[in-house]
């Protein structure tokens, strides 16, 4: 079982798409094991996007991510990092396939609604930035037996 960080970014919150997007993760059979609405501070932005801080576009990225609340989620499931990223689609909503979250709801590269960790190392690092261990509430839904085989 893997865990990943998913952020519903300011454009998602402002457009009131949170419920629609959360529903997609739940419909897929993934478990949300922690969730909170919060403001990303400039300091948290610099930690989260550390690899981009020196790049020319970082200032606009920080301005955007700190502009309104985000919803941070820890999501758990089999191969969840790949599954979630596939559900999101291409980074640019203009290039994302129909049926993906970005393909259905975004028409921008930056205003692409959702961030998700891109590797196990990133997921571990990012989850630690947004959640304390005691905030993670792992559980086994009663529907699990009808979502995946017992040996998966």
Residue pairs with C-beta under 8 A, 6 or more apart in sequence:
1 76
1 77
1 78
1 80
2 76
2 77
2 78
2 79
2 80
2 81
2 120
2 123
3 33
3 74
3 75
3 76
3 80
3 123
3 127
3 136
4 74
4 75
4 80
4 81
4 84
4 116
4 117
4 123
4 127
5 72
5 73
5 74
5 75
5 115
5 116
5 117
5 122
5 123
5 126
5 127
5 129
5 130
6 25
6 72
6 73
6 74
6 75
6 84
6 114
6 115
6 116
6 117
7 70
7 71
7 72
7 73
7 114
7 115
7 116
7 130
8 17
8 18
8 21
8 22
8 70
8 71
8 73
8 113
8 114
9 64
9 65
9 70
9 111
9 112
9 113
9 114
9 115
10 64
10 65
10 67
10 68
10 69
10 70
11 64
11 106
11 108
11 111
11 112
11 113
12 18
12 21
12 71
12 113
12 114
13 37
13 68
13 69
13 70
13 71
14 68
15 105
15 113
17 105
17 113
18 71
20 105
21 101
21 105
21 113
21 114
22 32
22 71
22 73
24 87
24 101
25 32
25 73
25 75
25 84
25 87
26 32
28 77
28 83
28 87
29 77
29 143
29 147
29 148
30 75
30 76
30 77
30 80
30 83
30 84
31 75
31 76
31 77
31 138
31 139
31 141
32 73
32 74
32 75
32 76
33 74
33 75
33 76
33 136
33 137
33 138
33 139
34 72
34 73
34 74
34 131
34 135
34 136
34 137
35 71
35 72
35 73
35 74
36 71
36 72
36 130
36 131
36 135
37 69
37 70
37 71
37 72
38 69
38 70
38 71
38 72
38 130
39 66
39 68
39 69
39 70
40 48
40 65
40 66
40 70
41 66
42 62
42 66
44 129
45 61
45 62
45 65
45 66
46 53
46 62
47 129
48 65
48 126
48 129
49 58
49 61
49 62
49 65
52 58
52 61
60 110
61 110
64 110
64 111
72 130
72 131
74 127
74 130
74 131
74 135
74 136
75 84
76 138
77 83
78 148
78 152
81 116
81 117
81 118
81 119
81 120
81 123
84 116
85 116
85 118
86 100
87 100
87 101
88 96
88 100
88 101
88 102
88 112
88 114
88 116
89 96
89 97
89 100
89 101
89 102
89 103
90 96
90 97
90 100
90 102
90 103
91 102
91 109
91 112
92 102
92 106
92 108
92 109
92 112
93 102
93 103
93 105
93 106
93 107
93 108
93 109
93 111
93 112
93 113
94 107
94 108
94 109
96 102
96 103
96 106
96 112
97 103
98 104
101 113
101 114
102 112
102 113
102 114
105 113
106 112
106 113
117 123
117 126
117 127
127 136
141 147
